[in-house]
Amino acid sequence: MAIVISKDGKNAVRVEKSAFDKEEHLEKYIFDNPESLPLYEIKEDIRLLIMARQFPTQSGPIDSLGVDMDGELYIIETKLFKNSDKRTVVAQALDYGAALWKHAGNFSEFLAKIDEYTLKTFNLRAVDKIKEYFQLSDESLEVLLDNMRSSLDDGKFHFVVPMDKLDDRLKDLIIYVNQNSQFDIYAIELEYYKHANYEIVIPKIFGAEVKKDINVSSSNASRKKWTETGMIKDAKQKLSADEYLSFEKIYSFVKQQATEVRLGTGSYGSFSPIFQVLCSKSLFTLSTDKRLAFNFEWIVKDNERTAEIFKTKLESIGFTFPDNYKEIRPSIMIEGWINKTDQFLQVISEMIGENK
């Protein structure tokens, strides 16, 4: 197939279809031009940030790892038509998804791995690059990161396979998978033309035409804004009696003492209290996935002294934090905090009393 290019309706030139010589060429093109992926057919007004290339996993490096403004994660695996069996790319993409899911429960470690790439490429940590790219406020950034964590914990990824040419068997396989699973896999055929200093790409997406039941396929279903009633119900379902008692004790405390209590989004209920006398950011986030996250990264932007005192007092009751605690939001699973519930609340009470 050829295309015709002209300028001001004159001097038409026929340009024959070109080819990406190597997968690395296609991968770099997508990194430099993420808008070449027609993901707007999946979600209107989408913007995609490719955070890392060759992201390491136990199953090998993921070609590109992306995130959109809703915190949804995209595993992008580029392939050329000349590969012997194009169908294996689906299994390979899912294998990468399973390997990425191993980071579930350790979001800080996941971000640290992305940092290795963003610091080298953009001279920015991942969180700062995300904030800059999407032009987010601190509060909007916090929501996006919470959604990223939920996507990671739930293993809900979008799999995207860009290729220079698709065969019918791969198209049929992707449609079949999307109709009969919770996975979303999209193949994108990129017709490539080169003329003088110009590169022309005509993208076509396959798989987006499959309309799955919203309860099965919609990742937005897990992005609901929690209500207090819904969060409490979720906690009772997911926590044991003793665990729920500690969860409820902390929630009751912050309802009485906090200036504001923000309920989260995502597949797990969560709340983040703000004690204005200490800081305009939330000190911590407690989720029904049994995770207590200390929001040092947010606190330090508003009141570094509060972050330092909070950390010191928490360490006095047995918590431990890494040296770079001011750059992260370390989280601790319930076995690490349930027996410290009363001491934890006492720490916050002391800090409030000291600042009145």
Secondary structure by P-SEA (a helix, b strand, c coil): cbbbbbccccbbbbbcccccccaaaaaaaaaaccccccccccccbbbbbbcccccccccccccccccccccbbbbbbbbccccccccaaaaaaaaaaaaaacccccaaaaaaaaaaaaaaaccccaaaaaaaaacccaaaaaaaaaaaaaaaaacbbbbbbbbccccaaaaaaaaaaaacccbbbbbbbbbbbbcccbbbbbbbbccccccccccccccccccccccaaaaaaaaaacccaaaaaaaaaaaaaaaacccbbbbbbccccbbbbbccccccccccccccccccccaaaaaaaccaaaaaaaaaaaaaabbbbccccccccccccccccccaaaaaaaaaaaaaaaac
